[in-house]
Every structure is written in C-alpha cells, then in structure tokens.
C-alpha cells in the first residue's frame, strides 16, 4: 500500500466535495491512510488532512513508533497534561466545511471541535475512506495472501490434532498459539464450537469437551502486517454419519456455487443468491441465517457486504469471504468459509486448506 497515494485520492475527493479539512479518528482509518497502526486506548489519536499538509496527532508514548511507520505526514505528539484538542484545533485552522468520520466521532468530541470550525454541518468522510479501502492494492493483496498461507498451515495441523476430551477453549488456545508460532497474530477472537454448539454461529468457545462423533467448527484467521485472513472449517471427530455427510455436501456445493459466481461487475446479491439457492432448493433456506460473506482487510469485517439482494457491484481487487452455513438447533451446524480476490473474469481463492468432513480429507 502507498499511503501517500491514498491520501492523495482522499484529498481529491475533499476538493470535489468542497471540504476544507478532514479529521480522521478511527485507528483503522489512520492505519490505512498513513501506515501507522496503533490502539490509543481512549487517548486521542487523529489525522488532520488539509490541501497543503497532513498532520498525525498521537500521544507522546507513540511518537517514536509513529515517526518510524507513518509516511507522507508530519507527526505531532502531545504530552500528558496537554490538551490534545487544542493541537487538533490549531492544525485544522478554522475550516468552513469539516470532514469527520461520523460513525466514529463521539458527540463530546464534536462539541470540542465546534470551537475550531466555522458554521456548517460536518461532512462524512468515513464513507469515502471505506470505499477506498474496499478495493485492495497489489501490496495489500500480498499481505492478505501471506495471512491466508499461515492460516492454511495452522488449519491443517490443528484439525489433524483434534481428539476427544479436549475442551473448546483448549482447541482455541492451541490455534492461537500456532498462529503466533507462524509469526502472525490472530485476526479476531478464535471461535471453536462442538456438538450442538455448532448451531450457534458466534458462540465463543467454552468448557464443553469434544466427544466422538461431534461436529467441530473452527472459525479463525491469522493477521499479517495488519491484514486479516478469515476461514471456517467444519469436521467430524471420527466417522461421519449419513446426515452429517449429506448436509456437509450441500454446504460445500453452496460454497462452490458462490465462488463460481464471483467476478467483477456482478452484485453482492447475485453472488449470495448463487449459494443460497442451493440450500433453498434442498429445503434448507431457513437454516442459512446470515449473509454469504463480507470484505476483508485491516478489519475482519469491512466493505463490501454480501447481503441477500445487495446491490453493491463487486470490483476487481476486492477481497471477500464466501461462507454459507446451515444451522439446526439441537443438532448442530456446518459452515465452510474461504477468502477470495475478485478478478475481472472470476476470482482467486486465497485460503486453500482441505474442506473435507474428515480432518485428514482434502
């Protein structure tokens, strides 16, 4: 990623929208625009973008790291006891129209900003930043590819190592440790579900112990230089029964149909429908209870969203998940998820670990 280029595109949009200055406060947006990633822990970190300069305002303890990582911007650090909003206000310079990330800026922060802004409603720059982030550069895709390779390696080792008696929490901890051993960090809180718990898509791992015949679902990813992979595999601990094989086969068919539908120019809803129709035709439409997928990048969930009926047109360079699932309360659930890069005439699959119902199957 070239942050200077990204800042340039944001500045072009600001000129078209007659926005004199922009204040970017979401740490992920700051990372995207400058290359500096940090969690300020409720301390003010902000990027001020004006036609003639960009200034990154950070807490003093982040100054050295910000100066080393941020590109195309000046860095101004504020000390404990100093008013960081005064620093931001001076950098803004009384703009007539101010751009802010409306989804991130708090009311109290806006009240402070009004001291530095002339009359007028703030303009949302968050939507434009999200639009820019949705289409990845080759450098961003390379980082996602590396994250996917690490995720695949961990997936295959972890699934082969499943055994009765281990708790969901123990399996999740082993996955996290394996990601760290691969030189990465986890993309999000690792999910491991077993038995009837697999019917609850976002239930965190608990103390339930794996049993022979269980469905076991793992949903996790490795992050490389801030870019996050995301994969889900569902396997059986032992020999699958007929119903497990049937439903897994249908979910895999829906997964493959969704991937086959991905290409630049189609809508998110068309891709969702390609997968959803497989399960609906099998009488399982009501058991597929979520969207087909979402964008990936600096966050594990970002634009675009592959919602049923969604009108977003996919563009080459977008990176998305394809993750159909079937969930039957009291029995269990099956989900298969992969990450793909949208290309002009199709897509390229990044996560390639085995999708079989047996941990040792392809």
GUVO-76665 format. One line per field, with one value per residue (C-alpha): residue in one letter; residue number from 1; x, y, z; chain. Coordinates in pm, 1 decimal, always signed. Layout:
N
aa = c(a | ...) .
i = c(NUM | ...) .
X = c(X | ...) .
Y = c(Y | ...) .
Z = c(Z | ...) .
ch = c(A | ...) .
% end
This chain:
362
aa = c(x | x | x | x | x | x | x | x | x | x | x | x | x | x | x | x | x | x | x | x | x | x | x | x | x | x | x | x | x | x | x | x | x | x | x | x | x | x | x | x | x | x | x | x | x | x | x | x | x | x | x | x | x | x | x | x | x | x | x | x | x | x | x | x | x | x | x | x | x | x | x | x | x | x | x | x | x | x | x | x | x | x | x | x | x | x | x | x | x | x | x | x | x | x | x | x | x | x | x | x | x | x | x | x | x | x | x | x | x | x | x | x | x | x | x | x | x | x | x | x | x | x | x | x | x | x | x | x | x | x | x | x | x | x | x | x | x | x | x | x | x | x | x | x | x | x | x | x | x | x | x | x | x | x | x | x | x | x | x | x | x | x | x | x | x | x | x | x | x | x | x | x | x | x | x | x | x | x | x | x | x | x | x | x | x | x | x | x | x | x | x | x | x | x | x | x | x | x | x | x | x | x | x | x | x | x | x | x | x | x | x | x | x | x | x | x | x | x | x | x | x | x | x | x | x | x | x | x | x | x | x | x | x | x | x | x | x | x | x | x | x | x | x | x | x | x | x | x | x | x | x | x | x | x | x | x | x | x | x | x | x | x | x | x | x | x | x | x | x | x | x | x | x | x | x | x | x | x | x | x | x | x | x | x | x | x | x | x | x | x | x | x | x | x | x | x | x | x | x | x | x | x | x | x | x | x | x | x | x | x | x | x | x | x | x | x | x | x | x | x | x | x | x | x | x | x | x | x | x | x | x | x | x | x | x | x | x | x | x | x | x | x | x | x | x | x | x | x | x | x | x | x | x | x | x | x | x | x | x | x | x | x) .
i = c(1 | 2 | 3 | 4 | 5 | 6 | 7 | 8 | 9 | 10 | 11 | 12 | 13 | 14 | 15 | 16 | 17 | 18 | 19 | 20 | 21 | 22 | 23 | 24 | 25 | 26 | 27 | 28 | 29 | 30 | 31 | 32 | 33 | 34 | 35 | 36 | 37 | 38 | 39 | 40 | 41 | 42 | 43 | 44 | 45 | 46 | 47 | 48 | 49 | 50 | 51 | 52 | 53 | 54 | 55 | 56 | 57 | 58 | 59 | 60 | 61 | 62 | 63 | 64 | 65 | 66 | 67 | 68 | 69 | 70 | 71 | 72 | 73 | 74 | 75 | 76 | 77 | 78 | 79 | 80 | 81 | 82 | 83 | 84 | 85 | 86 | 87 | 88 | 89 | 90 | 91 | 92 | 93 | 94 | 95 | 96 | 97 | 98 | 99 | 100 | 101 | 102 | 103 | 104 | 105 | 106 | 107 | 108 | 109 | 110 | 111 | 112 | 113 | 114 | 115 | 116 | 117 | 118 | 119 | 120 | 121 | 122 | 123 | 124 | 125 | 126 | 127 | 128 | 129 | 130 | 131 | 132 | 133 | 134 | 135 | 136 | 137 | 138 | 139 | 140 | 141 | 142 | 143 | 144 | 145 | 146 | 147 | 148 | 149 | 150 | 151 | 152 | 153 | 154 | 155 | 156 | 157 | 158 | 159 | 160 | 161 | 162 | 163 | 164 | 165 | 166 | 167 | 168 | 169 | 170 | 171 | 172 | 173 | 174 | 175 | 176 | 177 | 178 | 179 | 180 | 181 | 182 | 183 | 184 | 185 | 186 | 187 | 188 | 189 | 190 | 191 | 192 | 193 | 194 | 195 | 196 | 197 | 198 | 199 | 200 | 201 | 202 | 203 | 204 | 205 | 206 | 207 | 208 | 209 | 210 | 211 | 212 | 213 | 214 | 215 | 216 | 217 | 218 | 219 | 220 | 221 | 222 | 223 | 224 | 225 | 226 | 227 | 228 | 229 | 230 | 231 | 232 | 233 | 234 | 235 | 236 | 237 | 238 | 239 | 240 | 241 | 242 | 243 | 244 | 245 | 246 | 247 | 248 | 249 | 250 | 251 | 252 | 253 | 254 | 255 | 256 | 257 | 258 | 259 | 260 | 261 | 262 | 263 | 264 | 265 | 266 | 267 | 268 | 269 | 270 | 271 | 272 | 273 | 274 | 275 | 276 | 277 | 278 | 279 | 280 | 281 | 282 | 283 | 284 | 285 | 286 | 287 | 288 | 289 | 290 | 291 | 292 | 293 | 294 | 295 | 296 | 297 | 298 | 299 | 300 | 301 | 302 | 303 | 304 | 305 | 306 | 307 | 308 | 309 | 310 | 311 | 312 | 313 | 314 | 315 | 316 | 317 | 318 | 319 | 320 | 321 | 322 | 323 | 324 | 325 | 326 | 327 | 328 | 329 | 330 | 331 | 332 | 333 | 334 | 335 | 336 | 337 | 338 | 339 | 340 | 341 | 342 | 343 | 344 | 345 | 346 | 347 | 348 | 349 | 350 | 351 | 352 | 353 | 354 | 355 | 356 | 357 | 358 | 359 | 360 | 361 | 362) .
X = c(+0.0 | +115.8 | -32.9 | +72.5 | -134.1 | -429.8 | -405.3 | -390.6 | -712.3 | -880.3 | -761.9 | -906.2 | -1242.2 | -1227.8 | -1171.6 | -1468.7 | -1686.0 | -1565.9 | -1431.8 | -1158.2 | -1016.7 | -1080.6 | -1033.4 | -981.3 | -1011.8 | -1075.2 | -742.8 | -804.7 | -857.6 | -542.4 | -352.0 | -485.0 | -400.8 | -60.6 | +75.9 | +89.1 | -110.0 | -180.5 | -453.2 | -458.8 | -655.0 | -900.9 | -627.8 | -674.4 | -505.4 | -615.6 | -510.5 | -573.6 | -585.3 | -572.0 | -494.0 | -138.0 | -45.9 | -138.4 | -64.8 | -80.7 | -151.6 | -54.4 | +2.6 | +365.4 | +432.5 | +351.9 | +578.5 | +879.7 | +671.1 | +461.0 | +765.9 | +913.2 | +596.7 | +391.0 | +463.1 | +355.6 | +253.7 | +400.2 | +380.9 | +288.7 | +289.4 | +103.0 | +212.4 | +1.7 | -146.1 | -160.5 | -496.0 | -478.0 | -787.2 | -602.1 | -335.3 | -602.2 | -780.3 | -462.8 | -396.2 | -749.2 | -724.7 | -1094.2 | -1225.3 | -1560.0 | -1652.7 | -1501.9 | -1497.9 | -1525.3 | -1592.8 | -1948.6 | -1965.1 | -1664.2 | -1661.2 | -1833.8 | -2071.5 | -1828.9 | -1550.8 | -1772.5 | -1853.9 | -1482.2 | -1434.9 | -1704.5 | -1468.3 | -1240.5 | -1494.2 | -1695.1 | -2069.5 | -2198.9 | -2276.9 | -1986.9 | -1938.8 | -1894.6 | -1558.8 | -1597.1 | -1794.5 | -1524.5 | -1248.5 | -1444.8 | -1492.0 | -1118.9 | -1039.6 | -1276.5 | -1058.4 | -718.3 | -383.7 | -142.2 | +59.3 | -248.2 | -340.6 | +13.2 | -29.2 | -365.7 | -206.2 | +60.6 | -204.7 | -401.9 | -95.8 | -30.1 | -398.9 | -399.1 | -92.3 | -245.5 | -583.3 | -448.1 | -224.9 | -497.3 | -769.3 | -544.8 | -471.1 | -832.7 | -912.2 | -1187.5 | -1156.9 | -1012.2 | -1231.0 | -1331.3 | -1121.2 | -815.2 | -853.9 | -894.4 | -582.4 | -386.4 | -497.3 | -388.7 | -51.5 | +2.4 | -74.6 | +184.2 | +437.4 | +380.8 | +489.6 | +142.1 | -133.0 | -495.1 | -737.8 | -1013.3 | -1123.1 | -1095.3 | -1419.7 | -1432.8 | -1768.4 | -1852.0 | -2159.7 | -2486.4 | -2289.8 | -2204.3 | -2563.1 | -2478.7 | -2257.3 | -2097.2 | -2091.4 | -1746.6 | -1555.9 | -1638.7 | -1560.7 | -1754.8 | -1530.8 | -1507.6 | -1675.0 | -1653.5 | -1897.6 | -1907.7 | -1919.9 | -1633.0 | -1632.9 | -1330.3 | -1351.9 | -1030.1 | -759.6 | -403.6 | -321.9 | -3.2 | +111.6 | -241.6 | -422.4 | -657.0 | -748.1 | -1068.9 | -1156.5 | -1403.2 | -1385.2 | -1626.6 | -1515.1 | -1636.7 | -1443.8 | -1445.8 | -1657.0 | -1930.1 | -2286.3 | -2517.4 | -2683.4 | -2351.7 | -2225.0 | -2541.3 | -2553.2 | -2180.0 | -2204.7 | -2484.6 | -2296.8 | -1986.1 | -2196.1 | -2335.5 | -1984.3 | -1852.6 | -2151.8 | -2088.2 | -1721.4 | -1810.2 | -2040.1 | -1775.1 | -1635.4 | -1609.2 | -1940.3 | -2181.9 | -2371.5 | -2321.2 | -2681.5 | -2623.2 | -2331.9 | -2533.7 | -2821.3 | -2595.1 | -2503.8 | -2835.0 | -3038.7 | -2852.1 | -2961.3 | -3309.5 | -3366.9 | -3263.2 | -3524.0 | -3262.2 | -3315.2 | -3443.9 | -3137.7 | -2896.7 | -2938.8 | -2672.0 | -2525.7 | -2295.0 | -1982.8 | -1804.4 | -1497.2 | -1155.3 | -857.2 | -738.5 | -1057.7 | -1204.5 | -1538.9 | -1543.3 | -1698.2 | -1841.2 | -2117.2 | -2262.6 | -2621.3 | -2925.8 | -3044.9 | -2742.9 | -2683.4 | -2312.9 | -2125.5 | -1809.8 | -1487.8 | -1155.7 | -927.2 | -1196.5 | -1123.4 | -1427.0 | -1529.9 | -1767.2 | -1917.5 | -2254.2 | -2380.3 | -2664.8 | -2765.9 | -3012.1 | -3075.6 | -3020.2 | -2829.9 | -2550.6 | -2426.4 | -2189.0 | -2010.9 | -1731.9 | -1554.1 | -1282.0 | -1125.1 | -1118.0 | -986.1 | -1233.5 | -1085.4 | -1222.8 | -1336.8 | -1369.6 | -1184.8 | -873.0 | -908.9 | -657.9 | -740.9 | -691.7 | -685.8 | -882.0 | -1259.4 | -1342.3 | -1557.9 | -1275.9 | -972.9 | -742.5 | -956.9 | -885.1) .
Y = c(+0.0 | +353.0 | +575.4 | +890.9 | +779.1 | +700.5 | +1040.3 | +1197.3 | +1025.6 | +1137.8 | +1494.8 | +1482.0 | +1375.0 | +1652.7 | +1909.9 | +1777.9 | +1782.7 | +2132.6 | +2000.8 | +2232.3 | +1991.5 | +1640.1 | +1488.9 | +1111.1 | +947.1 | +575.7 | +394.0 | +161.1 | +459.1 | +622.3 | +298.8 | +279.0 | +639.1 | +663.5 | +310.9 | +368.3 | +113.9 | +173.9 | +137.2 | +466.5 | +321.3 | +611.2 | +871.0 | +1098.9 | +992.8 | +1179.9 | +1256.3 | +1609.1 | +1631.5 | +1969.9 | +2061.1 | +2159.0 | +1913.8 | +1609.5 | +1600.6 | +1291.7 | +1376.9 | +1099.6 | +1053.2 | +1116.0 | +747.1 | +671.3 | +939.8 | +722.3 | +445.1 | +694.9 | +872.7 | +539.0 | +399.0 | +691.0 | +806.1 | +1121.1 | +1300.2 | +1515.5 | +1381.0 | +1592.5 | +1424.8 | +1559.2 | +1504.4 | +1400.1 | +1714.5 | +1888.4 | +1942.2 | +1731.7 | +1900.5 | +2231.1 | +2068.8 | +1939.2 | +2273.8 | +2458.9 | +2212.1 | +2241.5 | +2618.9 | +2720.2 | +2534.9 | +2632.4 | +2270.6 | +1996.0 | +1628.1 | +1375.2 | +1005.4 | +1029.2 | +661.9 | +701.7 | +1059.0 | +1099.4 | +1380.6 | +1507.3 | +1519.9 | +1711.3 | +1961.3 | +2025.3 | +2054.4 | +2318.7 | +2562.8 | +2528.1 | +2505.1 | +2775.0 | +2733.7 | +2437.2 | +2069.2 | +1824.5 | +1620.2 | +1244.9 | +1129.3 | +784.5 | +652.4 | +765.2 | +605.5 | +279.1 | +297.2 | +343.5 | +55.3 | -186.5 | -217.4 | -351.7 | -259.5 | -535.1 | -469.7 | -518.2 | -838.6 | -969.9 | -921.6 | -1098.1 | -1383.4 | -1422.9 | -1417.9 | -1682.9 | -1910.8 | -1900.1 | -1963.0 | -2267.2 | -2417.2 | -2375.0 | -2508.3 | -2834.2 | -2902.4 | -2812.4 | -3023.1 | -3330.1 | -3282.5 | -3283.4 | -3555.8 | -3640.1 | -3493.6 | -3155.4 | -2855.7 | -2595.6 | -2343.3 | -2568.5 | -2609.1 | -2231.9 | -2166.2 | -2416.2 | -2239.2 | -1902.5 | -2040.5 | -2194.2 | -1860.4 | -1692.3 | -1964.8 | -1882.1 | -1524.2 | -1370.2 | -1259.2 | -1369.6 | -1174.0 | -1181.2 | -1387.1 | -1750.1 | -1948.0 | -2319.7 | -2493.7 | -2860.9 | -3080.7 | -2890.5 | -2567.9 | -2556.6 | -2441.5 | -2109.0 | -1924.8 | -1670.2 | -1858.9 | -1825.3 | -2139.6 | -2285.2 | -2579.6 | -2837.8 | -3135.8 | -3282.7 | -3622.4 | -3894.6 | -3822.0 | -3446.8 | -3183.9 | -2944.6 | -2597.3 | -2366.4 | -2004.6 | -1805.1 | -1631.7 | -1504.4 | -1136.4 | -1030.8 | -667.7 | -571.8 | -759.5 | -1032.8 | -1371.0 | -1544.6 | -1909.7 | -2165.1 | -2541.3 | -2798.8 | -3157.4 | -3464.6 | -3622.5 | -3979.1 | -4135.7 | -3902.0 | -4030.8 | -4009.2 | -3681.8 | -3510.8 | -3617.4 | -3500.6 | -3155.2 | -3100.3 | -3189.1 | -2937.1 | -2660.2 | -2735.3 | -2724.6 | -2384.8 | -2264.1 | -2367.3 | -2210.4 | -1881.9 | -1883.4 | -1967.0 | -1661.1 | -1411.3 | -1176.1 | -802.7 | -648.6 | -879.9 | -760.1 | -887.1 | -1007.7 | -1215.9 | -1395.6 | -1452.3 | -1592.9 | -1834.8 | -2000.2 | -1950.8 | -2110.8 | -2440.3 | -2462.4 | -2328.0 | -2590.1 | -2856.2 | -2728.3 | -2564.4 | -2198.6 | -2108.9 | -2271.3 | -2036.6 | -1747.5 | -1494.5 | -1314.0 | -1503.7 | -1304.3 | -977.4 | -781.6 | -838.2 | -612.5 | -418.2 | -532.5 | -883.2 | -741.6 | -448.9 | -345.6 | -491.5 | -691.1 | -984.8 | -947.6 | -1114.4 | -876.0 | -649.6 | -404.8 | -340.2 | -409.6 | -612.2 | -463.7 | -623.0 | -602.2 | -650.1 | -931.3 | -1107.9 | -1418.6 | -1685.5 | -1866.7 | -2040.2 | -2235.0 | -2449.7 | -2439.3 | -2678.1 | -2613.4 | -2921.7 | -3099.4 | -2868.5 | -2654.4 | -2665.3 | -2367.3 | -2355.9 | -2024.8 | -1911.4 | -1578.9 | -1479.0 | -1190.6 | -1053.2 | -1050.6 | -927.9 | -1273.4 | -1465.1 | -1484.5 | -1627.1 | -1831.3 | -1737.9 | -1993.6 | -2345.8 | -2579.4 | -2902.8 | -2865.6 | -3230.9 | -3352.7 | -3569.1 | -3378.2 | -3586.3 | -3542.0 | -3288.8) .
Z = c(+0.0 | -79.4 | +192.2 | +5.6 | -291.9 | -71.7 | +94.6 | -248.4 | -352.7 | -32.5 | -93.7 | -446.9 | -306.2 | -46.3 | -320.5 | -519.0 | -204.5 | -106.2 | +224.7 | +356.7 | +614.7 | +740.0 | +1082.3 | +1077.0 | +1419.3 | +1362.3 | +1428.2 | +1132.5 | +900.1 | +1034.3 | +967.1 | +613.1 | +527.3 | +697.6 | +753.2 | +1132.0 | +1331.1 | +1699.2 | +1959.0 | +2153.9 | +2449.8 | +2481.5 | +2424.8 | +2127.9 | +1806.4 | +1495.3 | +1139.9 | +1014.3 | +634.0 | +462.4 | +99.4 | +187.1 | +464.1 | +667.9 | +1039.4 | +1259.1 | +1622.4 | +1865.2 | +2239.2 | +2338.0 | +2407.0 | +2040.0 | +1890.3 | +1809.5 | +1653.7 | +1456.9 | +1315.4 | +1207.6 | +1047.3 | +917.7 | +564.4 | +386.1 | +705.4 | +979.4 | +1334.5 | +1637.1 | +1979.3 | +2281.5 | +2641.7 | +2937.6 | +3086.8 | +2749.0 | +2574.9 | +2255.0 | +2114.0 | +2117.8 | +1899.5 | +1661.8 | +1655.4 | +1562.1 | +1281.2 | +1143.4 | +1110.2 | +1118.9 | +811.6 | +662.4 | +593.4 | +805.2 | +717.5 | +1001.0 | +1037.5 | +1161.9 | +1258.1 | +1487.6 | +1620.3 | +1957.6 | +2046.9 | +2311.4 | +2053.0 | +1810.7 | +2084.6 | +2125.7 | +1750.2 | +1715.0 | +1882.4 | +1579.8 | +1296.8 | +1128.3 | +1094.1 | +899.8 | +939.8 | +933.7 | +616.1 | +647.9 | +507.1 | +656.9 | +361.2 | +117.5 | +324.4 | +336.1 | -41.7 | -93.3 | +142.7 | -30.8 | -341.1 | -239.3 | -392.9 | -501.2 | -183.3 | +33.7 | -150.5 | -95.9 | +279.1 | +270.8 | +74.4 | +341.7 | +614.7 | +424.5 | +387.5 | +760.8 | +829.8 | +598.7 | +766.4 | +1111.7 | +996.7 | +862.2 | +1163.2 | +1412.5 | +1253.9 | +1238.4 | +1608.5 | +1727.6 | +1978.5 | +2228.3 | +2576.2 | +2483.9 | +2558.7 | +2302.2 | +2494.0 | +2476.8 | +2099.6 | +2057.1 | +2265.5 | +2055.4 | +1736.9 | +1875.8 | +1980.5 | +1637.2 | +1469.9 | +1693.1 | +1612.0 | +1245.5 | +1308.6 | +1298.2 | +1534.0 | +1535.0 | +1318.1 | +1580.9 | +1880.1 | +1767.7 | +1758.9 | +1833.3 | +1868.1 | +1907.8 | +1900.5 | +1931.7 | +1993.2 | +1621.3 | +1557.6 | +1724.9 | +1473.5 | +1705.5 | +2035.5 | +2195.9 | +2295.6 | +2634.5 | +2859.3 | +2657.1 | +2586.1 | +2238.1 | +2200.5 | +1935.4 | +1653.4 | +1724.7 | +1458.0 | +1534.7 | +1379.7 | +1386.8 | +1267.5 | +1293.3 | +1095.1 | +1100.3 | +1050.3 | +869.8 | +893.9 | +993.2 | +713.6 | +830.8 | +689.3 | +796.3 | +743.4 | +875.3 | +857.1 | +997.1 | +1056.5 | +1242.8 | +1524.1 | +1399.2 | +1126.2 | +990.7 | +983.4 | +682.5 | +785.7 | +855.4 | +512.5 | +337.1 | +494.5 | +461.8 | +93.9 | +41.7 | +220.8 | +15.5 | -302.8 | -198.9 | -114.1 | -455.9 | -633.9 | -454.3 | -552.6 | -913.5 | -925.7 | -813.0 | -1074.4 | -1128.3 | -1236.1 | -1054.0 | -749.1 | -396.4 | -402.1 | -714.9 | -552.0 | -233.4 | -438.8 | -627.0 | -297.0 | -116.9 | -395.4 | -348.4 | +14.6 | -54.4 | -325.2 | -72.5 | +175.9 | +397.3 | +306.4 | +653.0 | +808.9 | +629.4 | +871.0 | +772.8 | +471.7 | +239.9 | +322.3 | +382.7 | +288.9 | +445.4 | +503.2 | +803.6 | +975.5 | +975.8 | +863.6 | +621.2 | +290.2 | +77.2 | +247.1 | +54.2 | +171.9 | +15.6 | -254.4 | -201.6 | -484.9 | -431.8 | -755.0 | -699.7 | -835.8 | -922.9 | -620.7 | -359.2 | -113.7 | +27.9 | +218.4 | +89.7 | +389.0 | +354.7 | +652.9 | +780.2 | +1147.8 | +1312.6 | +1684.8 | +1897.5 | +1618.8 | +1507.6 | +1225.1 | +930.4 | +774.2 | +516.5 | +459.9 | +223.4 | +124.8 | -242.0 | -452.3 | -707.2 | -1057.8 | -1393.2 | -1506.7 | -1182.4 | -853.1 | -695.1 | -376.0 | -106.1 | +166.2 | +41.4 | +343.2 | +297.8 | +311.1 | +382.2 | +668.1 | +796.1 | +934.4 | +712.6 | +397.2 | +116.8) .
ch = c(A | A | A | A | A | A | A | A | A | A | A | A | A | A | A | A | A | A | A | A | A | A | A | A | A | A | A | A | A | A | A | A | A | A | A | A | A | A | A | A | A | A | A | A | A | A | A | A | A | A | A | A | A | A | A | A | A | A | A | A | A | A | A | A | A | A | A | A | A | A | A | A | A | A | A | A | A | A | A | A | A | A | A | A | A | A | A | A | A | A | A | A | A | A | A | A | A | A | A | A | A | A | A | A | A | A | A | A | A | A | A | A | A | A | A | A | A | A | A | A | A | A | A | A | A | A | A | A | A | A | A | A | A | A | A | A | A | A | A | A | A | A | A | A | A | A | A | A | A | A | A | A | A | A | A | A | A | A | A | A | A | A | A | A | A | A | A | A | A | A | A | A | A | A | A | A | A | A | A | A | A | A | A | A | A | A | A | A | A | A | A | A | A | A | A | A | A | A | A | A | A | A | A | A | A | A | A | A | A | A | A | A | A | A | A | A | A | A | A | A | A | A | A | A | A | A | A | A | A | A | A | A | A | A | A | A | A | A | A | A | A | A | A | A | A | A | A | A | A | A | A | A | A | A | A | A | A | A | A | A | A | A | A | A | A | A | A | A | A | A | A | A | A | A | A | A | A | A | A | A | A | A | A | A | A | A | A | A | A | A | A | A | A | A | A | A | A | A | A | A | A | A | A | A | A | A | A | A | A | A | A | A | A | A | A | A | A | A | A | A | A | A | A | A | A | A | A | A | A | A | A | A | A | A | A | A | A | A | A | A | A | A | A | A | A | A | A | A | A | A | A | A | A | A | A | A | A | A | A | A | A | A) .
% end
